[in-house]
């Protein structure tokens, strides 16, 4: 882990990284997506779900496919699907402590919206611990893992990729990070879409626990 001693930035994906209970949170978002597609395109829920899944696999986000094929207004879509109740989420005091004690710049890089990211981080109790947030609007609706999204993010945050650790739960999203010179870490999970391409050379670290990994980095940098 010695190359982590001199990093200056950490780039965090949001869903599946800052919290791991994807089904409880993203399951709600996914259901809202299906409802939206059903209403907008006049499809039954089964066909709407099939289209949603198909576009996700083909275009990296369902929204991207809807914009390409159906001229869906992205702002309306994002507002609708991210309007979910997160009152069940508990503050993550362990993660909060590690983020507070890590003397590095910390950024969120998500295919979701700013509103969704702020909702999540507020419920986790870590909303004020990041130096910046880059969402799908900042990416001009070009989702990860496109080069456009990554390059716009680097420009906005004014970071140097080789000084940056990039953490994701979707393995293939790390490919562009590695290509641009970042150190990459995949948060191990058993989701089909998450573990796809997790055996590739563009992944430097495979981690099981985010807070523990951050603690190891902190101890390394303080040694």
N, C-alpha and C positions, 0 to 999 in steps of 0.2 A: 504493500500500500504506500510505498515511499513517495510515489508521484503525487499523492494526495496532500502531502505535507505543504506544498507550495501553491495550491489552488487559491483563487481569490473569490470565486463565485460558485454558487450552487443553483442549478436550474431544476425546479421541481415540476413534474406534471401534477395535475390536481386529482382528478378522480382515479382511485385505485392506488394512489401513492400517499397523499396526505391523510387519507383514510382508506381502509381496505374493504369495508362492508359495501361492495359495489351493488349487491342485489337490493339492499335497503334504500339506497339513494338513487343509483342510476336505474334501478328497476322502476321507480316512480317516474323518472324522466322519460324512460323508454315507453311507458304506458301513455304518457302525455303526447309523445311523438306519434304513436299509433292513432290516438284520438284525433290529433290535428290532421294527419294525412287522410284519415277516413272522412272527416268533415270537408276538407278542402277539395279532395279529388272524388268525392262521392263514391267511396269504396266501403265494403263491409270491413269489419275489424280484422278478419283473417287475411284478406287481400292487402289491406293497408300495412299489416305487420310484415308480410312477405316482401312488399316493396321497400319498406323501411330497412329491413335486413339486407336485401339485395343491394341497395344504394350504399349502405354502410361498408359492405365488403368491396364494392367496386370503386367507390369514390372517397373512402376513408371517413366520411361523415354522411349521415342520411341527408343532412341539410344540403350538402354539396350536390348530391344527385337531384334533389328537389329543385334546386336553383337551375341546374342545367336543363332538366327535362320539363319542368312545370312552371318556371318563372315565379317561384315562391319568394315572397318578400322575407329576407332573412331576419330582420329585426322583429317582425311579428311572430315568426316561428320561435325564435330564441326566448322571447318574452313569455310565450305560451308554455313551452315545454319545461322551462326552468322555474315556473311558478309552483313550487312544491313545498310541502310542510316538512321541515327538518327538526322539529321540536324534540324528536326522539334522540337526536345526536347528543353525545356527551362530550364535555371538554376533554381534550387529550393533554393532561398535565405533564406526562413524560415527554411527549413530543415538544410541547411548549418550552420545557426546561432546556432541552437540547438545542432548539432553535435560538433561544435567548443566549445561551452560553457559547454559541459558535460565532467566532469573530470573522465572519465572511459575509459578503453580500448574498442575499437570498432572493430568488425570483420565481414567480409562477408562470409556466408556459402551458396554456391549455387550449384545447379545441372547443371548449365551452365559452360561456359569456362571462363578462366581468361580474354581472349580478349574481350568477350562479357561484362563481369563485368566492365572492365576498360573503355570500350566504353560508357556504361551507366553512370557510375559515373563521367566520364569526361564531358559529356554533361549536367549532373545535377550540375556540379561545386563543387563536393564533393570528388574528386578522391584522394586527399591527406589527408583525415580525418580518414582513417582507419589504424589500426595496423597490419592487415593481411587479406588475402583473401584465401579461400579454395574452390577449384572448383572440377569438376567431374574427372579431371585427378588426383588431389591429393587423391580423394576417390577411386582411382584405378578402376574407372568406376562403382563403386557400389553406386547407387543413394540414396539420402534421401528417405524414413526414415530408411534405414538399420542401424543396430548397427555398422557395419563396418565403414560406412561413418562417423558417429558421433564420434566414438572412435578414428579414424585417425585424425579427426579435432581437438579433445581435445589434442591429442598428439602433433600435429603440433603447436598449439597455446600455449601449456603449461598452460591451464586454468583449474580451478576447477569448474565443473558444478554447484555445489551448490552456487557458487559466481557469477553465470552467468544468465542473462536474455536472453531468446531466443525468437525472434519475427519472425513469419511466416504468410503467407497468406493462405497456404494450411494446414488446421487444423491437418490432420493426421500426418504430418511431425513432429509435436511437441511431439508425443507419446514417442519416444526414448529419447528426451531431458528430459522429466519429469521422465522417468524411471531411467535416470542417475543422477537425482537430481537438474536439472536446474529449474528456474522459467520460466513459459511459457506464451506467449501472442499471441493471434490470432488477426490479423488485419481483421476485419469484411468485408466480401465481399459476393456477391451473385453468384459467379461462382460455378457451380455444383461441380467441383472437389475441389474447395477451401473450401466450407462450409461442405463438407462431413465429418462426425465425429466431427463437431464443438460443439456438445452437450456432449462430453465425459469429464470425470473427469480430464484428463491430461492437460486441459487448465485452467490456473490460472486467466488470464485476457483476456477480449474481448475488443478491442480498435477500435475506429472509425477514429482516426487521429494520425498518427505517430508523427508528430512534437509536437503536444499538449501533447502527452503521455511522450515524452522525456523532455519537459519543466516541467511537473509535477514531474518527477524523479529528475531533477536538483534542483528544489525548495525544494523537500523533503530532498535531500542530503545536501543542504546548510542550512537547518533549525537547 
